[in-house]
Amino acid sequence: MARKRSKPIESGYALFDVLYEDGSRTSNRRVPRTALGGLDGDMPARQIIEEQDKAIAEKAGRPAVPIKKITRSPG
């Protein structure tokens, strides 16, 4: 008997790719799905990722790089 293919598990996060002003890029940045949707759509993701970047930059002792563009990760 052939095994049925399972459906992907719906996680509580949406993944985003981020392009920064300096040309660097990060992939699969996690943002809670509860913060997205409604009239703002994916706009809250930018603020959440900026807050994450600020915290990371503070720990590293360097300034945060401004975000140029955010897009949903394919998948």
N, C-alpha and C positions, 0 to 999 in steps of 0.2 A: 504494500500500500504506500503510495507516494505521500510524502509529508506536505501539508499545506503551507504555503508561504505566509508568514505572519505579517501583520500590518505594522508599520512603523509606530513606535510609541510616541504619543503626543506629550512633549515635555512642557514644563511651565515657563520655558524661555524661548525667545526668538533670537536668531543669530544674525549679526550684522557685520559687514566688511566696512572698514574705515580707511579713508584716504586723508592724509594730513597735508597741511600747507607746505611742509618741507619735502614732500614727495614720498615719505615713508607710508607704509600700509600695514594694517593688522586685519586678521580674518577671524570670523566666528566669535565676535564679542557678544556675550550673553546679556540680554535685557529681559526682565520679567514680562510675560505676555499680559499680565494684569495692568501694566502701565501703558499698553498700546491699544489702539483702536479708537472707536468713537469719532468725534469730529476732528480730532488732532491726528488720527492715523498713527504714523511712525514718528511724528515730530518729537514726542517725549523721549524717544531713544537717544537722540542727540544730546539732550541735557543729562541723561543718565550716564552715557559714555563719557561726556566731559567731566562729570563728577568722579567717575572711576579713574580717568586719566589724571585728574588733579591729585587724587589720593596717592596714586602710583608715583607721580612726579615728586610729591612731597617726601615720600619714603626714600626715593632715589637721590634727593637733594638737587634736583634740576627743575627748570621751568617746564610747564606743560606745553606741548606743541598744539597750535590751533587746528581744529578739524576743518577740512575742505569739503568733504562729501561723505555721506553715509548711505549705504545700500544694503538691502537684505541679502544674506548669503544664499546662494543657490542650494537647494537641497530638499 
